[in-house]
Amino acid sequence: MIKHAFKTVMCNWFMITAGAFVLSSCVTETVDNAPRFAEAAVVSVQSPSARIAAGSRVAWHPDAVSFIADKRLGDTRLKSLIEQEIQANLKQKGLVVVDKAGGARYTIAYTAALESALDDDAIIRRYGLLPGNTQIPDDDASVEKGSLIIYMFENMMGGVIWRSAAQAGVHFDMSDEERAQRVAAVITAMFQSLPVEQPAEQPAEQPGE
């Protein structure tokens, strides 16, 4: 099952990676280091011209959602948890999540994997950014470094306008409740840098106007 999932993921990466790196080679990017917290690190990169209007429609990218499962995590429903938190943060930013990519101005995608399936060299080569978390111990079999990369496409131009990567220790013996709290905290930190512009407030009408 894991081998089949890995093959599917690699096919998706092959389709999207070339376009993402062509874009990153011709656009000057700014990097924002998000706050660090216990065993987690976040780094974000965006196009300087990226301005996402609040109320814009966002859908899942049809070919760029990649989750590499690992049997050591058991039935944690981690994939659905990640996707729920991504959608919750999009809505919190004032964006509208829709089902069809064809009716959306933007599409969102992510890759999630443990280090044994996706190491730091592969991340920097495919996605062009790396949090570089070195806090996870190498001699503890109950924990492994996990990486989550989230990125947004602008559908009209067809390019990646924002990317964020996080690395944290994934504890195999963690309770579902604690895992959900940690995933929510990491994804919230990642979305802090998403460049959404809120509408300007209208001046209040004066009495008699």
C-alpha positions in Angstrom: 0.0 0.0 0.0 2.8 2.4 0.9 4.7 1.6 -2.3 1.6 2.3 -4.3 1.0 5.6 -2.5 4.7 6.5 -3.1 4.4 5.8 -6.8 1.3 8.0 -7.0 3.0 10.8 -5.2 6.1 10.7 -7.4 3.9 11.0 -10.5 2.2 14.1 -9.0 5.6 15.6 -8.1 6.9 15.1 -11.6 4.0 17.0 -13.1 4.2 20.0 -10.8 7.8 20.4 -9.8 9.1 21.5 -13.2 6.7 24.4 -13.3 7.3 25.5 -9.8 11.1 25.7 -10.2 10.9 27.5 -13.6 8.9 30.1 -11.8 11.2 30.3 -8.8 14.2 30.8 -11.1 12.7 34.0 -12.7 10.9 35.7 -9.8 12.6 37.5 -6.9 11.3 36.1 -3.7 11.2 37.3 -0.1 11.6 34.9 2.8 9.8 35.2 6.1 11.0 33.1 9.0 7.9 32.3 11.2 8.3 32.0 14.9 9.8 28.8 16.2 8.2 26.7 18.9 9.0 23.3 20.5 10.5 20.9 17.9 9.0 22.9 15.0 10.4 25.3 12.4 8.6 27.2 9.6 9.9 29.1 6.6 7.8 30.8 3.9 8.5 32.2 0.5 6.3 34.3 -1.7 6.4 36.3 -4.9 6.9 40.0 -4.2 3.9 40.8 -6.4 1.6 38.3 -4.7 -1.6 40.0 -3.5 -4.5 37.8 -2.8 -7.8 39.6 -2.3 -10.0 38.5 0.5 -13.0 36.7 -0.8 -11.1 35.0 -3.6 -12.0 31.4 -4.4 -9.6 28.6 -3.6 -9.8 24.9 -4.5 -7.6 21.9 -4.1 -5.1 21.5 -7.0 -6.2 18.4 -8.8 -2.7 17.0 -9.4 -0.6 18.2 -6.4 -1.9 16.8 -3.2 0.8 14.4 -1.9 0.6 12.5 1.4 3.0 9.6 2.0 1.5 7.3 4.6 3.6 5.5 7.2 2.3 2.4 9.0 4.1 3.5 12.2 1.5 6.3 12.6 -1.3 3.8 12.6 -4.9 5.0 11.9 -4.4 8.6 12.9 -6.4 10.1 10.0 -3.5 12.5 9.7 -4.2 13.3 6.0 -7.8 14.4 6.7 -6.6 16.4 9.7 -4.0 18.3 7.6 -6.6 19.1 4.9 -9.2 20.2 7.5 -6.7 22.6 9.1 -5.6 24.0 5.7 -9.2 24.7 4.7 -9.9 26.3 8.2 -6.9 28.6 7.8 -7.9 29.6 4.3 -11.3 30.6 5.6 -9.8 32.4 8.6 -7.8 34.4 6.1 -11.1 35.5 4.4 -10.8 33.2 1.4 -13.7 31.1 0.0 -13.0 27.3 -0.4 -14.8 25.8 -3.4 -14.9 22.2 -4.8 -14.0 22.8 -8.4 -10.6 24.2 -9.5 -12.1 25.5 -12.7 -14.2 28.0 -10.7 -11.3 29.2 -8.5 -8.8 32.0 -8.9 -6.3 30.0 -6.8 -5.5 26.4 -6.1 -3.8 25.0 -3.0 -1.6 21.9 -2.7 0.6 20.2 -0.1 3.1 17.5 0.4 3.5 15.7 3.8 6.0 12.9 4.6 8.4 11.6 7.1 12.1 12.0 6.6 12.6 8.4 5.7 10.3 9.0 2.6 11.3 12.6 1.8 14.7 13.8 3.1 16.0 17.4 3.3 18.0 17.1 0.0 14.8 16.1 -1.9 12.8 18.9 -0.3 15.3 21.6 -1.3 15.7 20.2 -4.7 11.9 19.9 -5.4 10.5 22.9 -3.5 13.4 25.3 -3.1 13.1 26.0 0.6 13.9 24.2 3.8 13.2 25.0 7.5 16.3 23.0 8.5 15.0 21.7 11.7 17.9 19.9 13.5 16.2 19.5 16.9 14.8 16.0 16.4 17.0 13.3 18.0 18.5 10.6 15.7 18.6 7.9 18.4 14.9 7.8 19.4 12.8 5.3 17.5 9.6 6.8 18.8 10.0 10.1 16.8 11.0 11.0 13.3 11.3 14.3 11.5 8.2 15.1 9.4 7.9 17.8 6.7 4.9 19.6 5.4 5.0 21.8 2.4 2.0 23.9 1.4 1.9 26.0 -1.8 -0.6 28.1 -3.7 -1.0 28.4 -7.5 -2.5 31.4 -9.3 -4.6 29.8 -11.9 -4.6 32.5 -14.6 -0.8 32.8 -14.7 -0.2 29.1 -13.8 2.6 29.7 -11.3 3.3 29.2 -7.6 2.9 32.5 -5.7 3.4 31.3 -2.2 5.1 28.4 -0.5 5.6 27.5 3.2 7.5 24.5 4.7 7.4 23.2 8.2 9.4 20.5 10.0 8.6 19.0 13.3 9.2 15.9 15.3 6.4 13.3 14.6 5.9 11.2 17.7 4.5 7.7 16.9 3.1 7.2 20.4 1.3 10.6 20.6 -2.4 10.7 21.4 -4.8 11.7 18.6 -5.9 14.8 20.6 -2.3 16.0 21.1 -1.4 15.3 17.5 -4.4 17.4 16.3 -3.3 20.3 18.5 0.3 20.2 17.2 -0.9 20.0 13.5 -3.2 22.9 14.1 -0.4 25.0 15.6 2.1 24.2 12.8 -0.4 25.0 10.0 -1.5 28.2 11.6 2.1 29.3 11.8 2.6 28.5 8.2 -0.4 30.5 7.1 0.7 33.7 8.9 2.7 34.7 5.8 0.0 34.1 3.2 -0.4 37.5 1.5 -4.1 38.1 1.8 -5.3 41.7 1.5 -8.4 42.6 3.5 -10.9 45.1 2.0 -10.4 48.7 3.2 -12.9 49.8 5.9 -15.5 52.3 4.7 -15.8 55.5 6.8 -18.8 55.5 9.0 -21.7 57.7 7.8 -22.1 60.9 9.9 -25.6 61.8 11.2 -27.5 63.8 8.7 -25.6 62.6 5.7 
